[in-house]
Amino acid sequence: MDSADGLQTPQLTFEEGVKAFFDSAPPFENGDGISEKLKQFIAHNSSPPDGNARRVVCVTSGGTTAPLEQRCVRYVDNFSSGHRGATSTEYFLKAGYAVIFLYRRGSFQPFCRSLPDDPLLECFESTSDSNIRVREAHAEAVKRAIIDHHAAVADGLLLKLPYITIFEYLQMLQMTAMSMRCLGRHAMFYLSAAVSDFYVPWKDMVEHKIQSGQSDLLDVKLVQVPKMLKVLREKWAPSAFCISFKLETDTNILLKKASTALEKYKMHAVVANELSTRKEEVVVVTGSARITVRRDKSTNDDVENPLIKLLSGKHDSYIEESSR
Ligand code: PMT
């Protein structure tokens, strides 16, 4: 890659790129607190009071940002509403998993999909005696969201960890993966977040807001984010069942790219989806099989319902394989 003065900077090996990413990341805020939460959550679910150990899935959701300034005003964003991750979390909980939900702050949340866009202002109204009550039209949706969400959190089945930047996301994914290592094959990663492919290393980033008006061109050098799927599989959690996603807008290249990712990163399955039809159907690429999963329109079902059933069945087989 060319440096600003026109000289060639040496290409980093993959391992050097991974090290450079973490070395250049800003300090991980509240890392000790998050590590403690993970430890407790995993201990609770691997040896719960009722003696029924649960499988644990880490669902990543939403899109990461790559900041352009240390005191960030501008950033490069990745498209994802978080709908896939939030919906999948609900079905994983139904399937008996405990879920670590690693999500982009402000994106869709589990159990809140039936609520209007601005739930606080649209679901509640003030009464004549200055109290607040739920509007009749939203009463059932609010009740369901609160009961289901609080039950999952209170039973220690749902741990929510928010991120915004690519630095926070990968620092937390690494910490989560290392914490889940002790679960062996009972751990699953469901990587539906849209992850930045390029970033500005922290040390190269300007501190203050980039000033406009100095030039017609904004000259920012972005470095490729190493594909952490490889590190996750090889180092962070080598026994876990790993599912990655492939999003494309051109259906002609989608399945080929998904198959390449399956092989290159040694994923157990890759879920291929096309942007405009992603809520209707996905294709699960696993081994040499390509399984199309469709939403049942007649029952107004979510595509995540059959998808999670299929993937948890594959996870069952993966766990059973080790006991043969
Ligand atoms: O949130 P919604 O609006 O419901 O949309 C859901 C979705 C379309 C975002 C989701 O279903 C999806 O496809 N997510 C992956 C999107 C994507 O762009 O993937 P990718 O091609 O950047 O990356 C493929 C895989 O590599 C991902 O699983 C990602 O976690 C991983 N990755 C990516 C970059 C990187 N540097 N390291 C990685 O490990």
Residues whose N, C-alpha, C, O or C-beta is under 5 A from the ligand:
A	BS01	PMT	F79 S80 S81 G82 H83 R84 L191 S192 A193 A194 V195 S196 D197 V225 P226 K227 M228 L229 S244 F245 K246 L247 N273 R278
